[in-house]
């Protein structure tokens, strides 16, 4: 198993590179991209799902909040249905085993990809054992269907770009979900994080821009920022950012498209707005046996001691990497990174 870590000085001296990584991949036309995006269910890994136990197993019903929660077949995992802006929505909530009710627990939002589902996302991210070990709550919200002149999909997060034309207010939906959880569970409101795959990564950036009063740090896997998110971003505090991306990602190319910013543009934006060092620390770890490398680029000395980090995989495509496939566990990397921070910066 390949593990990203600190290299010794000799190794560092051999692998220091320029911070400006730029992947020159296949030039994809906007029309071809949309076809790929619609056909490619941004699901990530496994498609196995937990089932909902609907046998009158209601465990939480609050008419005032328009929420009804039921157990699923997985211990600790509940599905909660609600209405938001006239649309039926739902989310899954996972509470860690042996949860201490006296503690205020952090929250990790886990957002699925375009056309995918919350069930599919929790099946391949498998945050459950990490949540048990580190005592945090995981929320898996479900995106809503989209039907516009540009595209149609069974689910999406409204972030601009290819989702222009959608009228769904996902910012207020996520805000409402957080309020619902807050009203029934003791949470640490300074430690709410967002992670996501593809469109869910785009949405995590969108939350960092539009709901930054609640979001302490984010992680995007194979996502980026749309021009709309980028141009109208207004973070209220320095925000730690993790991006995991592959050189062979043709759905969200590293070099960007007209309706999505390049990964270097997104990283540069956050390093600038966070007031980080101009030059990052860069290290490459080579796996010669499996023929790939992972380049770690991290901007440090930022305001409030946050950081902006990019993990760039030489052979990865549009997927959620695991240790046994790409030598890196995105789920572990996400929690290990975001958990260092709260709304006020790095936790001492």
N, C-alpha and C positions, 0 to 999 in steps of 0.2 A: 504494500500500500504506500502510495506516495503522499507525503504530508507536507503542506506548505509550512515553512517555519523560518527561523532565523538562521542565516548562513554564517559560517565563520569568516573572518576577515580575508583569508586567502581566497576562499571561494568567491566572496563578493568582488574582490579585485579583478577576478577573471570574468565576471558576468555582468558588471555594470554596463548599462546601455542608456541610450537616449530615451527620455520620457515620451517622446512623440512616437508612439506605436501607431502604425497605420496599415490596415489590411486592405490590399488592393484585390478585391474579389471579382466575381462575375458581375458585369453590368446588367442589372435587371430593370426592364422598363416598368413604369407604374402599373400598366395593365397586367403584365405577367406577374408582378408582385401580388396584386390583389387576387389573381387566380390561385397563386401559391398559398396566400394567406387563408383563403376560403377553404381550400382543399386540405391544408395542413392543420389538423386539429392540434392546437398548441397545448398538448396534454402533458408531455414530458415522458414519464416512464410507464409504469404498470397501469393497466386499465381496471384492475380489480377494485371492487367497491364494497363498503359495508352496507348493510341493509337497515332500513328504518323499521323499528318494531311499532306497528300501528295498532296493536291489539289493546286499544283503550288505555294506552300507557302514558297518558298525559301527566307530566310531572310539574309543569309550570304554566299557568294560564293567567294572563293579566289583561283584561279587556281594555282598561284605560290605556295601556301601552300597545294594544293591538298585537300582542305576541302570544304564541302558543308553542310550547316546547315539549318534545317527546324524546324518549330514549331511542337509541339505535342499538344494533346488535353488538356494538363495541362498547365495552365498559368505559364510562367517563365521557362518551361522545353523545351529544344531544343535537337534534335538529329543531330550530326555532323558526316558525313562520310568522310573518307580519305583513302589513300593508304599508306601502310608502308611496306617497304621491299618486295614489290610485292604482298602484301596481303591486301584485302579489310577489313578495320577495321572501328569501329565507337565508339562513346561515347555519353553519355547524359550529358548536362550541365544545372544545375539549378541555376538561379540568384535570389537572395532574392527579395521579393516584396519591393517596395519603396527604391530600391537600389540608394544610393547616388553616382553618377558618380565621384564625387570629392574624394572619399575615395579609398584607396588601400585595397581590401578585401582579407581575408584569403581564402585558398582553402582546402577543405576536399575531398580526393580521397575515393571513396566507391567501394570496389572490391568484386565482387560476388564469389560464390563458384564454385567448379569443376562441369562441366556439367550444370551449371545454366546460368543466363543471367543478364545483367544490368537492364532490365525491372523488372525481378522478385526481384532483390536486392532492387531497389528503392521502390517497393511496400510494402515490410515488414520492411525495415529500417525506412522509412518515416522520413527522415531528413528534409523535406521541412519546417514544422513549426519551427523547431529548427533553421534552416538557416534564416528564416524570422526574428525570434526574436533576433538572434545574428549577423545578417548581414555577412554571409559568403557564398561562392560559393561551390556547391557540384558537383563533377565530378563522373559519373558512367561509366567508360570504359568497353568495352566488350572484353572478352577473345576470343581467336581464336580456331578453331577446332584442335584436335590432333589425329594423327594416327601413332602409333608406334608399335613395336613388343610387348611392355608390355601392352598397353591399347589404347583404342580409346574413344573419347569424343567429344561432340558437342562444348565444350569450355573448356579452361584451362588457367592457368597462369604457365609459364615455370619457375619452381623453383628447378629443380632437383628432387630427390626422385622418386616417381612413375611417374613423367613426364620426366624422363631421356629418351633421344632419340628425344625429341622435338627440333627443330631448330629455334623456334620463339624467337625473341629478344624482350621480353616484357619490359625490362629496357629502351631501346631506344624508344619503343612505348610510354610508359608513359612520358618520357622526351619530346618527340615530342608533345604530347597532351598538356603538360604544356606550351610549347613554343607557340602553337597555341592559347591557352587561353590568355597568356601574351600579344600576339600581338593584341588582340581585346578588352581586358578588363583590367582595372586597378587592379592589384593584389598586395598583400603584399608578396614578394618573400621570406621573412624570416619566413612566417607563412603558409607553405604548409604541410599538414598532410596526412597520409594514414591510412585507416581503412579497414577491410575486414572480411568476413565470410569464415571459412574453408580454401580452397585454396587461397582465397583472403587475409586471415590472414597470410598464408605462404608468399604470395607475398608482403605484407606490411613489414614483416621482411626482405625480400629480398631487397626491396627498401631502408630500413634503412641501409643495408650493402653496397649496390651497387650504390645508388643514394643519399647518405647522404648529398651531397653538396646542395640538394634541399629540403630534407625531414626533418622537424623539430622534429616531434614526430609521433609515430604510435600506433595503437590499433588493436589487433588481437582478434577475437571472434571465438573460436573453431579451431584456427589454431596453427601452431608451426613453427619450423625451420627444413628444411631438412638437412641432413649431409653436402650436398654441400654448402648450404647457410651458415651453421654453420662454416665449415672449412675454407671458403674463405671470411669471413666477414671482412670488412675493413671500419668501420665507421670513418668519418672525424671529428666528434664532439660528445660530450656526448649527448645521445638521450633518451628522455623520452619514456617509454614503458608501455603500458597497455595490460594485458592479461585477458580475460574472458573465463572461462572454466567450464565444468560440469563433475562431478564424473562419470556420466553414459554415457559419450561420448565413443561409441565403434568404431566410424569412425576415430577419432583422439584421441586415448587413452591418458589419462593424463600421463601414464607411458611410452609412446612412443612405437615405433616399429623400425625395422632395418632401415627403410627409412624415419624416422622422429624422431627428438629429443623429449625427454620427456619434459613436461612443466617445471619441476624443472630445467632441464639442460638449457633450454632457458632463464629462469628467472635468473639463476645463472650467465650465460654468460654476460647478460646485466648489472647486478648489479656489476660484476667484472670490465667490460670494462668501466663502468661509474664511478668507484671508490667510490661506495656507502658504507655505514656501513655494516659490516659483518653480523650483526643481524638485521632483519627487525622488524618493528612494526607489530604485529599480533592481530587481533580482530575477534571475531565470533559474528554474529548476528543470533539468532535463531528465526524462525517463527514456534512456536509450533502448531498454528492453522492449518497450511498447511504442517506441517511435513518436513520442510527443514531448512537448515542453509546456510549462506554465510560467508565464511572466507575471510577476507581482509588481504593480506600480502603486505606490502609496504617497500621498501628499500629507505632510506632517506640519507641526507647529501652527496649526489653525486656531482660530478664535475658539475659546472655551475648550481648547485641547481636543477638539473632534478631529477626524481624519477622513480622507477621501481615498478609496482603495479600488483598484481594478485587478481582477484575476482574469488573464487572457490565455485561453487554451488553444494550442496550435492546430489541433485536429477535431475539436468539438464542433458540432453543428447546433441546430435549434433544439436543445434538449435540457433536461435537468440532470446535471452530472452526479454520478455516484462513485464511490471509491473504487468499486470493482470494475467500472467501465472506463472512467476517465481519470482515475487517480486522485479524485477530489470529491468530497461530499458537500454538495451545495447546502444541504440542510444544516450540517454541522458548521460550515463556514458562516452561514447567515447568522445563526444564534451566537456563535463565538464573537462575531463582529458587533452586532447591534447591542448585545447585552452589556457592553462596556460603557454605554451612554445613557443619559437621561435628558430631559428637556434643557438642562442647564449645562450640558457638556459631558466630558468624561467623568465617570464615577471614580472617586479616589479609593 
